[in-house]
Amino acid sequence: MKAWRDKEEFKARVFEWADRLDVRVRSLAVRPMRSKWASCSTGGNLNFNAELLGMDKKLSDYVIVHELLHFGVPNHGRLWKSLMRAHLGDYESLEKRLRRT
């Protein structure tokens, strides 16, 4: 898969996943971030690292789903892992690829 065309295409993908996962996004920003790929707040605010725009869309999907699932599951426990696997399959390989970037 290729990189994102622009920020708007990326944001549309976030809302597509939010609909699939039945998550309400209050605000969405794509901006430079120093040490994280993304963050979310309990109030429904999402921030994504602008570097994701130049990455493979599958890696971005990993980050998007990862953050959206935290609205319902605040940790990386068994339930979260099960949901990641249900939506992305072998999410661990995507996680490893992301760590190498």
N, C-alpha and C positions, 0 to 999 in steps of 0.2 A: 504494500500500500504506500501511497505517496504522502507528502506533507500537505498541510492545509493551504488552501488558496488564500485565505485571509482570516482575520479575527471573527468576522461575521459567520463564516462557514463553521468555525470551531464552536462559537456560541450556539449556533443552531443544533449542533451535535449534542451539546450539553443539555439543551432543552428536550431533545429527542429522547435521550437517556432518562432524564427526569420524568418525562411522561411514562416511559416504560416501567420505571421503578416506583411510580406514584409518589414522587417527591416534589414538594412545592419550593421553588427557588425564588427567594425574595429579591436578591440582587446578584449580579454576576459580573466579575471583572477579570480581565486578562491583563496582567501587568508584570513588570520585572520583579522577580523574587530572588533573594540571595541564596537561601539554603533549603527551599522546599519546592516541590512541584505544584503543590496546591494546599489550600486550607479552607475550612468551612466553620461556620458558627452555628450555634443552636437556633439562632434567629432566621436561618435560611440564607445566609450570605455565603457566596462562593468566590474564591480567588484562585486563579490559575496562573502559573508561571508562563510568561510570554514565550519562553524558549520552546514550549510545547508546539507552537505554531510551525516550527521548522522540523518537527519530528514525524516519524511514521504514525499514521492515524491509529494503528492498533495500540501503540504505546499510549497515545492520548486517551483512547477508550479505557485503558487500564486505569489511568489517573482519574478520569471522569467518574467511572463506576465506583472506584475506591472511595472517592470523596462523597458521592451521593449516598452510598450505603451507610456512611457514618451518621446521616441524619436519623437513621433508625437503629443503628448498632454502633455505639460510641467507641468500640474497641476492635481489636483484630483477633477476637476469639473464634471458637468453633463455628458459631452462627455466621459471622462475617465471612469467614473462609468458605463456608458452604454456599453462601449467596454469590460470592465472587466466582466460584467454580460453576454455579448454575448459569450465570450470565456471560461468562467469558471463557469457560472451559479451562484449559491449562493456564490459568492466570499467573502461576509461579514462573513460567518461562518468560512472560512479559515483564514481570517484576525484576527478574535477573537482567534482562536486556536493558531496562531502564536504569538499573544501578550501574551498568557499565558505561552509560553516557555521561 
